[in-house]
Amino acid sequence: MAHHPHESHGDQPSPGPGRTPGPADGHGQDHGHRHGHGHDTDIDWAEMAPHLEAQAELFTPLYERALSWLGKEVTEPGLIVDVGSGPGVVACLFAEIFSGARVTAVDGSAPLLERARQRADRLGHGDRFDTLAGELPHVLAELDYPADLLWAGRSLHHLGDQRAALAAFAERLAPGGTLAIMEGGLPPRFLPRDLGFGRPGLEARLDVLQEEWFARMRADLPGSVGETEDWAGLLGAAGLRHVRTRSFLLDLPAPASDRARAYIAASLSRLRDVFGDTLGDDDRAVLDRLLDPGDAAGVHRRADVFVLAAHTVHTAVKPVR
């Protein structure tokens, strides 16, 4: 599945992350795009910075499990590069978990990288934390030395030629280094199938609209190339070996915390903004009611909202010649 309007830039053009009409993980690049209504596929990642940070912070348990798994795959990396780092939530988790490594956050948005730098300083990682601004994947040529671990969290699908981007990522790996990409998984769920009003299955219908949006977004990217999303095959074509795949779950059950409710409301509000003209009258009315803070059946007050999501990580290793 894709990264959608209620997901993240975490992990986002040149592009940056997320399969979204305006993200949801915490990464990204900014070509000065602004996301709007209807069929607009431009995204202003810097404008989305507060949401990107809030989402990545909410998804921290998922990222911690993914990074812990990577820690078993990668032994004492010297340099970790986060490609499409956005405001740096995940990059700072790398700095925390891999306490002996230097971390470089790479993104196309200078404002997002400034937030990443401030976060690293605030958390005490500033002496091991660097930033690099520029268009992906070409800016990676400016790295001082090859990476032992290169992470692309839901950012690859914002690059027009994903196969060429993976080859460029592999080129910047040290021999024996690991490339890890977070792509795919399942769309998040917030709501019971039957809300008690409106037609059941609202989120499934929104999934269809988001998949169509994602296809348009991909087609609109500079140099867009259609590609079968066989990530293991694409990693192999980039000259990498020992491909592994694992999915990680975020399960925040009902009743949702205030922070989770705020994320749910922001996500549904963005979906309402992007797809409001496309939705049927009934579904639009349901979203309006869900977003009304004064409605007992809305997400701000109902007891049965939750956050359930799954993200998939694919890893491969550069051969030692």
Buried (B, 14 or more C-beta within 10 A) or exposed (E): BBBBBBBBBBBBBBBBBBBBBBBBBBBBBBBEBEBBEEBBBBBBBBBBBEBBBBBBBBBBEBBBBBBEBBBEBBEEBBBBBBBBBBBBBBBBBBBBBBEEBBBBBBBBBEBBBBBBBEBBEEBEBBEBBBBBBBBBBEBBEEBEEBBBBBBBBBBBBBBBBBBBBBBBBBBBBBEEBBBBBBBBBBBBBBBBEEBEEBEEBBBEBBBEBBBEBBEEBBEBBEEBEEBEEEBEEBBBEBBBEEBBEBBBEBEBEEEBEEEBBBBBBBBBBBBBBBBBEBBEEEBBEBBEBBBBEEBEBBBBEBEBBBBBBBBBBBBBBBEEE
